[in-house]
Each structure stands twice: as C-alpha cells, then as structure tokens.
Amino acid sequence: MQISVKTSGPYAEALRGAGFRATFGRVALLEGLARAKKSQSADALASMVKGRLDVTNTYRALEALAKAGLVHRVDVGHRHMH
C-alpha cells in the first residue's frame, strides 16, 4: 500500500490536537490505519510505514497514540496486539 504523507490535513490536525508533533511517521501511521480494511498488527503497520518509522518507533508511536485515545488497542490473544 502506497501512503502519500502530508504534514497537514485531518491526521496531522488530530495529532496536534492530542499534543503530538505531526511527523511524517505518525501521520503515515494514522493514514495506514485509516486505510486498512481490518485491524492491523504493529508489525504489519511497520511494514506499511517503512522508511518513515522503524519497527521500534512504530510500537512506541502506537502506544502513545493509544494512550491519547487516537487509536484503539485490540488484544486478540496470541501474545500480540492489533
């Protein structure tokens, strides 16, 4: 999936409204989630935003976004979250 990232628009505004900087990686992460047809694992999301966020920072960003209420964490068992 090709993600075209801008630091303006609804995803950037949502990030800023929650007190985050609207970095290319975070905007790409929110855009990837919005485009996904179903829940995505953190590893799948890291693949989507490859080049903008590495795997470690994808996990960190998802955790921060979940705490801020911008994304929802879903525990499906299997020792990983979606």
N, C-alpha and C positions, 0 to 999 in steps of 0.2 A: 504494500500500500504506500503510495507516494503522498507525503504530507507536505503541504505548502504552508510555511510558517510565517506569520507576521507578528510583530510586537504591538499591534493594535487590533481592535476587534473584540468580540464578546469574550473570548478566552483570556485575553490579556486583561481586559477590564475586570473579569471575575477574580483573577489572581491579585490584581492591585486592590480590589475591594476587600479581599481577605488579608491584606497586609503583605503580600509577596511581591517580589520583583517579577516582571513579566519577561523572563528569559526565554530564549528560543527553545530550550529543552522543556521547560514547564509548559509553554504554550503548545508545543508539539505533543506532549503527553496528554493534555486535555483534549486536543483535537483528535488524537488517535482513539481515545476512549469514546468520544462523541461519535466517531465514525464506525466504531466496532458494532457488529450486529448482536454480540453477546458479551458476557463477562470475559475479560482477558487476564491471563496470569501476568505477573510482573515481568517474567522472562519474555513473554510474547510482546509486551509493551516495550521492553528494552530493545527488542529487535526492530520494532516499528520506528523508534526514535534514534536508531543507531546513527552515530555521528553528531548527535545533539546532546545525548546523555549516555553515559556508560551504565552498565547493569547496577553497580553500587549506588550511583546517584539516582537511578530510576526508582530503586527501592526507597531511598531517603525521601525523594520528592513525593512518592505515593503516600508514605507515612505522614508527611507534613500536610499534604492535601486532604487526607482522610481526617486528621485532627481538626483541620479548619472547616470540615464539612463540605468540601468541594467535590470529593469523590467518596464512594462508599466501599468499604472493605467487606468482602464476602468470604466466609470460611466454608469451603466445600470439603473439608477433611483432607485426606491425603497429604497432610503436613504442609500445605501451601494455601495461599490466599488468592482470591480473584477480586 
